[in-house]
């Protein structure tokens, strides 16, 4: 068995964790920007228009 000198080497798991954290933050930021920039405009209109706009956005 090899002796452990107490140092840790970076592993692939750490890189994957960092990439997942950055990706999740990017997705959350995109949704936040959409909610603050786009959604207030249709919210001021009629409910039917709001539903039609959201259907058009998702297609």
Jmol script that loads the backbone (N, CA, C; Angstrom):
load data "model"
ATOM      1  N   UNK A   1       0.819  -1.179   0.000  1.00  0.00           N
ATOM      2  CA  UNK A   1       0.000   0.000   0.000  1.00  0.00           C
ATOM      3  C   UNK A   1       0.862   1.241   0.000  1.00  0.00           C
ATOM      4  N   UNK A   2       0.425   2.262  -0.716  1.00  0.00           N
ATOM      5  CA  UNK A   2       1.176   3.521  -0.750  1.00  0.00           C
ATOM      6  C   UNK A   2       0.856   4.329   0.499  1.00  0.00           C
ATOM      7  N   UNK A   3       1.856   5.042   0.955  1.00  0.00           N
ATOM      8  CA  UNK A   3       1.645   5.875   2.142  1.00  0.00           C
ATOM      9  C   UNK A   3       0.938   7.161   1.751  1.00  0.00           C
ATOM     10  N   UNK A   4       0.092   7.642   2.616  1.00  0.00           N
ATOM     11  CA  UNK A   4      -0.637   8.882   2.391  1.00  0.00           C
ATOM     12  C   UNK A   4       0.062   9.987   3.168  1.00  0.00           C
ATOM     13  N   UNK A   5       0.520  11.029   2.446  1.00  0.00           N
ATOM     14  CA  UNK A   5       1.228  12.110   3.118  1.00  0.00           C
ATOM     15  C   UNK A   5       0.305  13.251   3.545  1.00  0.00           C
ATOM     16  N   UNK A   6      -0.985  13.075   3.430  1.00  0.00           N
ATOM     17  CA  UNK A   6      -1.951  14.056   3.893  1.00  0.00           C
ATOM     18  C   UNK A   6      -2.340  15.096   2.857  1.00  0.00           C
ATOM     19  N   UNK A   7      -1.741  15.069   1.681  1.00  0.00           N
ATOM     20  CA  UNK A   7      -2.110  16.033   0.641  1.00  0.00           C
ATOM     21  C   UNK A   7      -3.187  15.422  -0.242  1.00  0.00           C
ATOM     22  N   UNK A   8      -4.010  16.298  -0.774  1.00  0.00           N
ATOM     23  CA  UNK A   8      -5.081  15.845  -1.665  1.00  0.00           C
ATOM     24  C   UNK A   8      -4.813  16.356  -3.060  1.00  0.00           C
ATOM     25  N   UNK A   9      -5.024  15.503  -4.022  1.00  0.00           N
ATOM     26  CA  UNK A   9      -4.899  15.910  -5.407  1.00  0.00           C
ATOM     27  C   UNK A   9      -6.285  16.172  -5.966  1.00  0.00           C
ATOM     28  N   UNK A  10      -6.399  17.167  -6.859  1.00  0.00           N
ATOM     29  CA  UNK A  10      -7.717  17.410  -7.462  1.00  0.00           C
ATOM     30  C   UNK A  10      -8.185  16.181  -8.240  1.00  0.00           C
ATOM     31  N   UNK A  11      -9.434  15.911  -8.157  1.00  0.00           N
ATOM     32  CA  UNK A  11      -9.962  14.743  -8.852  1.00  0.00           C
ATOM     33  C   UNK A  11     -11.004  15.180  -9.870  1.00  0.00           C
ATOM     34  N   UNK A  12     -11.420  14.253 -10.674  1.00  0.00           N
ATOM     35  CA  UNK A  12     -12.443  14.534 -11.674  1.00  0.00           C
ATOM     36  C   UNK A  12     -13.769  14.879 -10.998  1.00  0.00           C
ATOM     37  N   UNK A  13     -14.026  14.313  -9.836  1.00  0.00           N
ATOM     38  CA  UNK A  13     -15.276  14.602  -9.134  1.00  0.00           C
ATOM     39  C   UNK A  13     -15.353  16.080  -8.748  1.00  0.00           C
ATOM     40  N   UNK A  14     -14.243  16.655  -8.353  1.00  0.00           N
ATOM     41  CA  UNK A  14     -14.234  18.077  -8.015  1.00  0.00           C
ATOM     42  C   UNK A  14     -14.510  18.946  -9.231  1.00  0.00           C
ATOM     43  N   UNK A  15     -13.967  18.581 -10.374  1.00  0.00           N
ATOM     44  CA  UNK A  15     -14.200  19.334 -11.604  1.00  0.00           C
ATOM     45  C   UNK A  15     -15.658  19.229 -12.044  1.00  0.00           C
ATOM     46  N   UNK A  16     -16.220  18.042 -11.902  1.00  0.00           N
ATOM     47  CA  UNK A  16     -17.628  17.851 -12.265  1.00  0.00           C
ATOM     48  C   UNK A  16     -18.523  18.657 -11.320  1.00  0.00           C
ATOM     49  N   UNK A  17     -18.195  18.657 -10.039  1.00  0.00           N
ATOM     50  CA  UNK A  17     -18.973  19.434  -9.072  1.00  0.00           C
ATOM     51  C   UNK A  17     -18.906  20.919  -9.392  1.00  0.00           C
ATOM     52  N   UNK A  18     -17.746  21.422  -9.736  1.00  0.00           N
ATOM     53  CA  UNK A  18     -17.601  22.829 -10.094  1.00  0.00           C
ATOM     54  C   UNK A  18     -18.398  23.154 -11.355  1.00  0.00           C
ATOM     55  N   UNK A  19     -18.320  22.302 -12.358  1.00  0.00           N
ATOM     56  CA  UNK A  19     -19.068  22.524 -13.601  1.00  0.00           C
ATOM     57  C   UNK A  19     -20.573  22.495 -13.355  1.00  0.00           C
ATOM     58  N   UNK A  20     -21.041  21.585 -12.523  1.00  0.00           N
ATOM     59  CA  UNK A  20     -22.469  21.510 -12.208  1.00  0.00           C
ATOM     60  C   UNK A  20     -22.931  22.736 -11.441  1.00  0.00           C
ATOM     61  N   UNK A  21     -22.100  23.241 -10.542  1.00  0.00           N
ATOM     62  CA  UNK A  21     -22.453  24.431  -9.781  1.00  0.00           C
ATOM     63  C   UNK A  21     -22.554  25.647 -10.689  1.00  0.00           C
ATOM     64  N   UNK A  22     -21.598  25.798 -11.590  1.00  0.00           N
ATOM     65  CA  UNK A  22     -21.627  26.923 -12.527  1.00  0.00           C
ATOM     66  C   UNK A  22     -22.834  26.815 -13.468  1.00  0.00           C
ATOM     67  N   UNK A  23     -23.126  25.617 -13.944  1.00  0.00           N
ATOM     68  CA  UNK A  23     -24.267  25.428 -14.839  1.00  0.00           C
ATOM     69  C   UNK A  23     -25.588  25.732 -14.130  1.00  0.00           C
ATOM     70  N   UNK A  24     -25.730  25.271 -12.896  1.00  0.00           N
ATOM     71  CA  UNK A  24     -26.960  25.534 -12.149  1.00  0.00           C
ATOM     72  C   UNK A  24     -27.118  27.032 -11.883  1.00  0.00           C
ATOM     73  N   UNK A  25     -26.035  27.698 -11.583  1.00  0.00           N
ATOM     74  CA  UNK A  25     -26.094  29.147 -11.380  1.00  0.00           C
ATOM     75  C   UNK A  25     -26.455  29.891 -12.648  1.00  0.00           C
ATOM     76  N   UNK A  26     -25.957  29.420 -13.780  1.00  0.00           N
ATOM     77  CA  UNK A  26     -26.284  30.053 -15.060  1.00  0.00           C
ATOM     78  C   UNK A  26     -27.765  29.891 -15.401  1.00  0.00           C
ATOM     79  N   UNK A  27     -28.290  28.712 -15.177  1.00  0.00           N
ATOM     80  CA  UNK A  27     -29.709  28.476 -15.444  1.00  0.00           C
ATOM     81  C   UNK A  27     -30.574  29.323 -14.511  1.00  0.00           C
ATOM     82  N   UNK A  28     -30.214  29.384 -13.238  1.00  0.00           N
ATOM     83  CA  UNK A  28     -30.974  30.198 -12.289  1.00  0.00           C
ATOM     84  C   UNK A  28     -30.916  31.672 -12.672  1.00  0.00           C
ATOM     85  N   UNK A  29     -29.766  32.141 -13.111  1.00  0.00           N
ATOM     86  CA  UNK A  29     -29.637  33.530 -13.537  1.00  0.00           C
ATOM     87  C   UNK A  29     -30.463  33.826 -14.770  1.00  0.00           C
ATOM     88  N   UNK A  30     -30.521  32.883 -15.695  1.00  0.00           N
ATOM     89  CA  UNK A  30     -31.335  33.060 -16.898  1.00  0.00           C
ATOM     90  C   UNK A  30     -32.814  33.162 -16.544  1.00  0.00           C
ATOM     91  N   UNK A  31     -33.290  32.281 -15.678  1.00  0.00           N
ATOM     92  CA  UNK A  31     -34.687  32.349 -15.259  1.00  0.00           C
ATOM     93  C   UNK A  31     -34.985  33.637 -14.506  1.00  0.00           C
ATOM     94  N   UNK A  32     -34.074  34.084 -13.678  1.00  0.00           N
ATOM     95  CA  UNK A  32     -34.264  35.326 -12.929  1.00  0.00           C
ATOM     96  C   UNK A  32     -34.331  36.523 -13.879  1.00  0.00           C
ATOM     97  N   UNK A  33     -33.426  36.576 -14.844  1.00  0.00           N
ATOM     98  CA  UNK A  33     -33.429  37.669 -15.819  1.00  0.00           C
ATOM     99  C   UNK A  33     -34.724  37.667 -16.625  1.00  0.00           C
ATOM    100  N   UNK A  34     -35.182  36.485 -17.028  1.00  0.00           N
ATOM    101  CA  UNK A  34     -36.436  36.383 -17.773  1.00  0.00           C
ATOM    102  C   UNK A  34     -37.608  36.885 -16.923  1.00  0.00           C
ATOM    103  N   UNK A  35     -37.645  36.480 -15.664  1.00  0.00           N
ATOM    104  CA  UNK A  35     -38.747  36.877 -14.792  1.00  0.00           C
ATOM    105  C   UNK A  35     -38.779  38.374 -14.554  1.00  0.00           C
ATOM    106  N   UNK A  36     -37.611  39.007 -14.488  1.00  0.00           N
ATOM    107  CA  UNK A  36     -37.571  40.438 -14.210  1.00  0.00           C
ATOM    108  C   UNK A  36     -37.648  41.307 -15.454  1.00  0.00           C
ATOM    109  N   UNK A  37     -37.252  40.794 -16.595  1.00  0.00           N
ATOM    110  CA  UNK A  37     -37.229  41.602 -17.810  1.00  0.00           C
ATOM    111  C   UNK A  37     -38.445  41.382 -18.707  1.00  0.00           C
ATOM    112  N   UNK A  38     -38.940  40.160 -18.788  1.00  0.00           N
ATOM    113  CA  UNK A  38     -39.978  39.838 -19.760  1.00  0.00           C
ATOM    114  C   UNK A  38     -41.368  39.754 -19.128  1.00  0.00           C
ATOM    115  N   UNK A  39     -41.491  39.119 -18.002  1.00  0.00           N
ATOM    116  CA  UNK A  39     -42.810  38.833 -17.441  1.00  0.00           C
ATOM    117  C   UNK A  39     -43.609  40.050 -16.944  1.00  0.00           C
ATOM    118  N   UNK A  40     -43.009  41.150 -16.528  1.00  0.00           N
ATOM    119  CA  UNK A  40     -43.844  42.277 -16.100  1.00  0.00           C
ATOM    120  C   UNK A  40     -44.729  42.854 -17.208  1.00  0.00           C
ATOM    121  N   UNK A  41     -44.286  42.841 -18.448  1.00  0.00           N
ATOM    122  CA  UNK A  41     -45.085  43.403 -19.541  1.00  0.00           C
ATOM    123  C   UNK A  41     -46.385  42.634 -19.764  1.00  0.00           C
ATOM    124  N   UNK A  42     -46.361  41.305 -19.962  1.00  0.00           N
ATOM    125  CA  UNK A  42     -47.641  40.622 -20.147  1.00  0.00           C
ATOM    126  C   UNK A  42     -48.481  40.579 -18.868  1.00  0.00           C
ATOM    127  N   UNK A  43     -47.860  40.731 -17.714  1.00  0.00           N
ATOM    128  CA  UNK A  43     -48.623  40.713 -16.464  1.00  0.00           C
ATOM    129  C   UNK A  43     -49.540  41.927 -16.352  1.00  0.00           C
ATOM    130  N   UNK A  44     -49.206  43.004 -17.054  1.00  0.00           N
ATOM    131  CA  UNK A  44     -50.055  44.208 -17.018  1.00  0.00           C
ATOM    132  C   UNK A  44     -51.249  44.102 -17.956  1.00  0.00           C
ATOM    133  N   UNK A  45     -51.274  43.088 -18.805  1.00  0.00           N
ATOM    134  CA  UNK A  45     -52.367  42.938 -19.758  1.00  0.00           C
ATOM    135  C   UNK A  45     -53.426  41.982 -19.205  1.00  0.00           C
ATOM    136  N   UNK A  46     -54.367  41.665 -20.057  1.00  0.00           N
ATOM    137  CA  UNK A  46     -55.462  40.761 -19.697  1.00  0.00           C
ATOM    138  C   UNK A  46     -54.914  39.344 -19.456  1.00  0.00           C
ATOM    139  N   UNK A  47     -55.607  38.575 -18.648  1.00  0.00           N
ATOM    140  CA  UNK A  47     -55.152  37.220 -18.323  1.00  0.00           C
ATOM    141  C   UNK A  47     -55.038  36.331 -19.567  1.00  0.00           C
ATOM    142  N   UNK A  48     -55.981  36.488 -20.487  1.00  0.00           N
ATOM    143  CA  UNK A  48     -55.962  35.666 -21.702  1.00  0.00           C
ATOM    144  C   UNK A  48     -54.717  35.977 -22.537  1.00  0.00           C
ATOM    145  N   UNK A  49     -54.366  37.252 -22.615  1.00  0.00           N
ATOM    146  CA  UNK A  49     -53.162  37.650 -23.354  1.00  0.00           C
ATOM    147  C   UNK A  49     -51.923  37.064 -22.687  1.00  0.00           C
ATOM    148  N   UNK A  50     -51.892  37.074 -21.366  1.00  0.00           N
ATOM    149  CA  UNK A  50     -50.754  36.521 -20.626  1.00  0.00           C
ATOM    150  C   UNK A  50     -50.574  35.036 -20.941  1.00  0.00           C
ATOM    151  N   UNK A  51     -51.669  34.306 -20.958  1.00  0.00           N
ATOM    152  CA  UNK A  51     -51.602  32.873 -21.258  1.00  0.00           C
ATOM    153  C   UNK A  51     -51.143  32.656 -22.701  1.00  0.00           C
ATOM    154  N   UNK A  52     -51.648  33.438 -23.635  1.00  0.00           N
ATOM    155  CA  UNK A  52     -51.252  33.313 -25.035  1.00  0.00           C
ATOM    156  C   UNK A  52     -49.754  33.616 -25.222  1.00  0.00           C
ATOM    157  N   UNK A  53     -49.265  34.639 -24.526  1.00  0.00           N
ATOM    158  CA  UNK A  53     -47.840  34.983 -24.626  1.00  0.00           C
ATOM    159  C   UNK A  53     -46.981  33.860 -24.076  1.00  0.00           C
ATOM    160  N   UNK A  54     -47.356  33.298 -22.935  1.00  0.00           N
ATOM    161  CA  UNK A  54     -46.561  32.220 -22.333  1.00  0.00           C
ATOM    162  C   UNK A  54     -46.586  30.970 -23.218  1.00  0.00           C
ATOM    163  N   UNK A  55     -47.692  30.705 -23.866  1.00  0.00           N
ATOM    164  CA  UNK A  55     -47.744  29.566 -24.790  1.00  0.00           C
ATOM    165  C   UNK A  55     -46.835  29.799 -25.980  1.00  0.00           C
ATOM    166  N   UNK A  56     -46.784  31.051 -26.476  1.00  0.00           N
ATOM    167  CA  UNK A  56     -45.914  31.366 -27.612  1.00  0.00           C
ATOM    168  C   UNK A  56     -44.449  31.290 -27.219  1.00  0.00           C
ATOM    169  N   UNK A  57     -44.114  31.663 -25.985  1.00  0.00           N
ATOM    170  CA  UNK A  57     -42.736  31.629 -25.521  1.00  0.00           C
ATOM    171  C   UNK A  57     -42.241  30.192 -25.431  1.00  0.00           C
ATOM    172  N   UNK A  58     -43.067  29.286 -24.988  1.00  0.00           N
ATOM    173  CA  UNK A  58     -42.633  27.915 -24.755  1.00  0.00           C
ATOM    174  C   UNK A  58     -42.627  27.053 -26.024  1.00  0.00           C
ATOM    175  N   UNK A  59     -43.149  27.569 -27.116  1.00  0.00           N
ATOM    176  CA  UNK A  59     -43.160  26.756 -28.338  1.00  0.00           C
ATOM    177  C   UNK A  59     -42.071  27.157 -29.284  1.00  0.00           C
TER     178      UNK A  59
END
end "model"
wireframe off; spacefill off
backbone 0.3
color backbone group
